[in-house]
Amino acid sequence: MNDSVDNITEDWHKYVTLALSEVPYSSQVIFSIALFLIFVASLVGNVLTCIVIYYDKTMHTVTNCYLFNLAVSDLLVTFPILIIIYQLLTQKHELFQYNNGVFSCNFVMCIHFLIIGVLWNNSILVMTALSIERYIAVCYPMTLKRTGVWQRVGKILGIIWTIAVLETVPEFWVLEIFNSGNTFICFSLPSWFGRIVIAVSAVLTFIVPLAIMIFVYSRIAVRLNHNNVGHFDGAVFNSGFKKKKVNKLILTLTLSFVICWLPCFLLKALMFAVHYKKFAHLHQWWSTVNKIAMFNSWLPTVLNPLLFSAMSTKFRKSFKRLCEGKLRKRNLRSEKCEASSSEREKSTKYYQVE
């Protein structure tokens, strides 16, 4: 068993050595700019989503409770992008290294895999739960009315966070520390246990959620198309869409999930399927897939506010009302200030005349 692990470590050492080879700095800069654009767009979109849902009481619905949780999760996972950008611009290779020893490496691993991983998994689970919630609301509306709404949503969100943590922890177990001279590098060792963990993670974070979404959204589409009502209740989809628009939204949501998470799934699937001895020979191809997977994993933080909030007629109206309300308050304050200043001027003139 030890020989097997030693062989894996030795072959994996070759991959790490190739990964440490210098890459064009222009490539690092371009990738950093792309990530920074993701950061800015995610920050703006998710902050606006949280503000509108929090301040507008008409937006305090079950759907928006999930969306608020999703926006907070996406907002939190956005900030580590700045750390990634810093490392890309200061290092000349594609693996992240740490000069402060084993403790620094372990600390960064905890931050990356136990926080970013949990938040990513939480977003996937929230999207899955939201699709199930819509399915029940459309096909079995009386079921939701029999139970306490907010109590049920609170329990579901608690379960989602618990599952997100449980899905992430095993991936932390398969990480190893590689000593390269004066630096320490963290990476996943593709041992038999590591490959099983990666395969199970790929199934739980992509195959299962995608299968659930395809099933429930197809059932919703069938139900709506067989319904004689021209418009669909906007409480379920957070919008006053007609049936055709709802069908387009369903297709868009499913495709966006596939586009965002398919590269990450393929990366995990290949780590399970490809023998570890071939990794060193696949370095250039592997690094490209890794960049795409990293970029697409943060892409949902931008798409989620667009698909779930900005495309919603109700959300846009609430945002407009919020802006108008703020403007009215600002105008009232300015009018009061002008009135008080004019009164002071009048009183000053009065006393000057006297």
Secondary structure by P-SEA (a helix, b strand, c coil): caaaaaaaaaaaaaaaaaaaccccaaaaaaaaaaaaaaaaaaaaaaaaaaaaaaaccccccaaaaaaaaaaaaaaaaaaaaaaaaaaaaaccccbbbbcccaaaaaaaaaaaccaaaaaaaaaaaaaaaaaaaaaaaaccaaaaaaccaaaaaaaaaaaaaaaaaaacaaaaaabbbbbcccbbbbbbbbcaaaaaaaaaaaaaacaaaaaaaaaaaaaaaaaaaaccccccccccccccccaaaaaaaaaaaaaaaaaacaaaaaaaaaaacccccccccaaaaaaaaaaaaaaaaaaaaaaaaaacccccaaaaaaaaaaaaaaaaaaaaaaaaaaaaaaaaaaaaaaaaac
